[in-house]
Amino acid sequence: MIKPEVSIITAAYNAEKYIAETIESVRKQTFTNWEYIIADNGSTDRTVEIVQRFLSDQRINLVIERNKGKSLARNAAFCHSRGKYIANIDADDLWRSDKLEKQIALLKVNPKMGLVYTGIKIIDENGNRIKTGNPVHITKNPLRYLLAEKNPITHSSVVIRREVFAEGKYQDENIEEADELIVYLRTFLVFNEVGFLHEPLTMYRVHRGSGLDTVSIRRYRCEYEKGLNSFFQLPSLLPEIRMLRRRAYGTMFYLSASIGIGRRKELGLCGLYLIKSMLLRPNKIHLCLFQFVRLSLSAIT
C-alpha cells in the first residue's frame, strides 16, 4: 500500500447533521494521496453509523473513543496517522476541492514553512454563505505575532508538517480551549515561516453550539492560561520570546473578555479581564477602551 502523503484528522462528537458533507468534501479533493482518520468522541447520535457508510473507501478510517474531549480524540486520530503532512478538519466544516493541492504545492517549494493556512468562507448551518473571512496574513515573526495578537488561523484550514509533532501527539490533552494556538506556537519553535493562501478554500460553519458559544469566559481563560504556562516552561525558549510573557497574558485576558461581551451574566468578569489586559499590555489600551464601550452598551440594553 502506498504511504499517504497527507493525514487528515477529525474529532467528531454528535455530528450526524454535518459529518457526511464534511467527509464528501475531503473525498472530492483533487490531491488524492491522503488518508482520513475520524475519531468519534463518544457520540450518542448516528455519527458512527454515518461514518461507517464511507469505510468502503480504504483511505478512510474510524477510531472510536470514549467521551474524554476533542484533544484526546485528535491525539487518537494522530496516533493512527502516517502522512508527511497533517491536516485537521472539524466535523462540521468543509473544504474546497483544490484546498490540499494548493497547500501541499506551497509547502513543497518552501521547506522553512511550518504550516499553511487559508482564507475562509463563513457559512450557516444549511451551508449558505454568511460572509467571506479575511484572516490577517502573518508575514514575519509568527511566534511573536501569535503571542501578542489575536490568532488569525482557522484550524480547519491548516496543513502542518509532521516534524512539529516530535512528541508523538497532536496536542496537549489537558487543554480543550485555545488548544490550536498552542499547536501553532510549537510549530513556530521548529519553523520560522508561515504560508497563507488568500482564497477562501475552507468553509467554516457557524451554528448554535459551535465555536465558543457554550464556553464560559472563565473556562476559556483558564484553558488559555494552562497552554501559555506550558509553553513558557519550555527550556528551549529564547530570551526574546520569554520577554513576551506579560504581553501574551495580556492578550489572553483581552480575548477572554472579548468573547463574553453580550453575555449579561459575565459582564463583570469581562470588565475585570479588560483591566488586567490594560495593566499587562498598556500599548493596546485603546483596544480595551473600545471593548469597555461595547461592555457598557451591553449592560444597558
N, C-alpha and C positions, 0 to 999 in steps of 0.2 A: 504494500500500500504506500502511495506517495505521501511523504510527510507534508502536512498543511503548512502553508507559509503564514497564514493568519489564524489565530484562535479568537473566536468571538464568544463572549460570555454574557449571560443574562441571569440575574437573580429574580425569580418570579414568585409573587405571593398574591393569590386570589386575583389573577389577571385574565380570567376567562373571557372578558369582554374584548381584550385587545391583543392577546398573545398570538393568535393565528395571523393577524395582519402584520405583526412585528416579524414573525418567522418568514412570512412571504416576502417581506421587504429585504430580508437577508438572502433568501434564495434567488432573488432577482438580480443580485449583484453581477456586474459584468466581469469583475475579478472573481474567479471561481475556485481558486486554490485555498479554501478555508475549511475550518471545522467550527461547529457551533455547539457549545455546551450550555444547556439550560439547567440551572439548579433551582428546583422547586423548594421553596422555603416553608413547607408545611401548609400548603394551600388547603382550604376546606371547600372550595368550589370545584369546577370542572377543568381547572388549569392543566393538571397532569393528563387527564383524558384527551384534551385537545392537542397537547404536545405529542402524545403518543401516536397520533394520526400522521405525524410528519417523520416518524422514525424510519420509514422505508427509505428515506434519503440518508444514506450511510454517513454523510457528513454531519448529521445532527445527532446529538447525544443528550440523554436526560439523566440528571443526578437528583435523587430525592433526599432532602434533608428535613430534619425536624425544624420547627419554627424557632430559630435562635438568632434571627436578624439577617439583614441583607449582607452585612460584611462577611459573616461566616459562609453564607451561600455563595458569594462571589469567590471566596477563597476555595470553596469546594469545587467550583467550576474551574478555577485556575489550576488546581492540582491535577485535573484531567487534561489540561491543555498541552500542546506540543509545538505551537507555532512560534515563529521568529518574532512576530508582532502580535500584540494583544489589543483587541477592540472590545469595548463594552457597549451594549445597547440595553436600555431599560425596557421592561416588559410591555410598556405602553407607547414607546417611541417608534419612529420609522426612519429608514434611510432611503435616499435617492439611489437609483440603481448604479450610478457611477461613483459613489462615495469611496468605497475601498480602493478602486482602481486609481483614482486621483491621489489619494493619500499615500498609498504604497509607492507610487511613482515618485512622489516628492521625497519620501524617506530614503529611497534607494540612491538618490543623487545627492543627498545631504547627510552624510554619516554622523555629523555632530548634532543633528536634531534628535531630541529625546522623544518628542511626540508631535503629532499634527492634529489640530482641531479645526472645526469648520464653522461657517455661518449656519444659522438655524432659521427654520420657519416654525412659528408657534401655531399650533393647531388646537381645536377644541375636541371634545370627546367623540364627536362624529367625524373628525378628520378635516373639518373646514378651517381654512386659514384665518387666523386672528390677526397676525402681523408677521413681518419678517424681522427677525432679530439681527442686530448689528453688533456682534461682540467686539470688544476692543482687541486690536491686533497688538500683541506683545512683541515689540521689535527688538528689544535688548534687555539684558539682565532679568530674565524671567523669575529667578528666585527672589530677587529684591522686590520685583513688582508684586508678586503674589503675597509676600509678607506684608506689604504696605498698602495694597489697594484691594478693591473687590475682585474676586476671582471671576474672570470673564468666560471661562471654559465650560461648555456644556458637556457633561460626562458621556452622554451617548454619542458625542461627535468625535471622541478621541481615538487615535491609534497610537500605542506606546510600544517602544522597543522592549523586548523581553529582558534585556540586561538590567533594566531598572529593578526587577523583582528577584534579586540575587538571594534574598532570604527564603525564597520558595513559597511566598504567599502574596496575594494581590494587595491586601490592605490589613490594617490593624483591626482585629476582630472586636476590640473593646470600644471602637468608635463607630457610631452609627450615623451621626450627622456631621457635616463638614468633612466627611471621610475622604471624598475625592480630592479636596485641597491638599491633604497630607500626601496622597499619591503623587500629585504634581510636584510638591516640594521635594520629595525624594527623587523624582525624575530629574530635577534640575540640580541635584547634587552630583549626578552622574554625567549629564549632558547640559551644555550651556546654551543651546539653541532650541527654539520652538518654531514649528511651522504652522501657518494659518492659511486656509482656503476660504476666501470671502463668500463663495457661493453657498446658498442655503442647502447643503447636502444632507442635513439632519432635520427631521421633523420632531419637534419637542411638544409633547401633548400636555395640555393643561386641562385638568378636570377636578371635580370635587374629590378631595382627599389626596391629591397629588402634591408633589413638591414638599414645601414646608407648612402647608395649610394646617396640618394637625399636630405640629410640633410646637411646644411652648418655647418662649424665648429663653427661659431659664435652662431648659434642657439643651437647646441649641448652643447656648454659651458654654455650658459645662462640657459638652462633647467637643466643641471647637477648642476649648482650653486644654482638654486632655491631649488633643492632637498636637497643639503647639508645645505643650510641656514635653511630650515625647520627642518632638523634632529638635527642640533646643537642648535636649540632653545628649544628642548625638555627638560623639567625641570628634568626628571628622569636620565639624563646622569651622569655617574660617572666622577669625576675629571680626571682620567687617560684616559678616552675617549675624553673629551674636549681638552686634551693636544695634541691630534692627528689632531686638526683642520688645522694647517698650512700644515701638510703632506697631508691631504685629498684634500685640494685645489690645492696643487702642483701636485697631481695625476690627478686631474681634468684637469689642463692645459696641462699636458703631453698627456693624452689620447685624448683630443680635437685636439691637434696638430697632433697626430699620424694618425687620420682618414683623415686629409687634405693633407698629403704628396702625391704628384702626381697630385693634383688639381692646375693647374697653377695660377688660379685666387686667390687662398687662401694661396700661399706660404709665403707672407709677414706676414700674421696673424699667420701662423704656427710658424714662427721664433719668433715672439713676445711671443707666448704662451710657447714656449720652454724656453725662457729666464726667464719668470715668474716661470716656474716649477723649474728651477735650483735654483732660489732665495728662493723658499719655501721648497724645499727638496734637499739640497746640497749633501746628501748621495747617491742620484740617478743621479748625474751629468753625469756619464758615459753613461747612457741610453739616456740622452738628446743629448750628443755629437754624439752618433751614429745616432740619428734622424737628426741632423744637416748635417751629411754626406749624408744621403738619400735626404734631402731637397736640398742640393747643386747639387746633381746629377739630381734631377727633374728639377731644374732651367736651366740646360744646355742641356737637351735632348728634 
